[in-house]
Amino acid sequence: MGSTRLILNGQVAQLPALRQAVFASRRSGARLEVHVTWEAGDAARLAEQAGRDGMTRVIAGGGDGTVNEVVNGLMRLVRHQRPELGILPLGSANDLAASLGMPMPPGKALAVALTGAARRVDVVRLDERYFLNMTTGGFGAEVTSSTPKSLKRLMGGGAYSLIGALKAWQHRRYPGEIRWAEGRRRADLFVLAMGNGIQSGGGQPLTPEACLDDGLLDILVVRDVASLQDMVSMRRELQTRPVQGAFVEAFRTRWLSYEGRQPLPLTLDGEPMQRRRFSAEVEPSALELVAPAGCPLFSDGREGRGPS
């Protein structure tokens, strides 16, 4: 086992089960350093420094936002300097960790993050930022950015569903143009999802056929609905994922760009931002990610995939 640095979100650093897991792993022979974040930007800085210090593995201890920040720090390094990435899920949603099949108890999760095999995965660059799991735009991003942190801690992923239900008929439409390698489309957006992973927003499977290592983004476009009948039709199409339906469109592409009339709310792995225009592109095999054996998010475990 090489040298590993655990980058731990400061808000969860004092969890008794976590401390016990760290001490137990050291007693078992793990060469594990623990660095705790204090403010925004610390996780990215610590991840970058871990690569420069020659660490063989970095573990992101926190939620999806902590993982995203660590990924952005690793991507500042040249490829051969980037340590392997493990995940210790300690957030409210843990969308990527759940999709990977990571155990949630800190002791079991830390054991996998320390000793599990790492596999090459794609990373997606959106302008100057990177994401590993998913970026959502429109209504989904509004829900994520408006869900109070205290409610997330209290309800976990269920908080997103509650806020979504409250906001469902107060949403704004976002007129814009989408371009991708194989086409272009103008649409009044309700939801835009760009998935490298499969779920976001506390367990919503927006791009359920996505793989982390296929060199492609899975795209979900949901156009605006004007009535309850439209909403019923849209939900029905979400079950079947047509290549091009009346309200739902699903496809895969290497890159996608967007330009709208107004800023589009976005969340990159749960981190909120706004863009009136952006471009997203896959960087294949950019990181090595630790995943449990039999993880379903890799292309060799997916046969008979959906629309391309």
Protein Blocks (a to p, Z undefined) as FASTA:
>chain_A
ZZddddddfklmmgmklmmmmmmmmmnopacdddddfbehklmmmmmmmmmnopabdcde
ddfklmmmmmmmmmmpcfklpccdddddfbfnommmmmnopafblklmmmmmmmmccddd
ddddehjbccfkbccehjllmmmmmmcfklmmmnmmmlmmmmmmmmmmmcccdddddddf
kbccddddfbdcddfblbeehipafblmbcfklopacdddddddfbfklmmmmmmmmmno
pabdfkbccdddfbdcdddfbdcdddeehiacddfbdcddddehkbccdddehiakbfkl
pghiacZZ
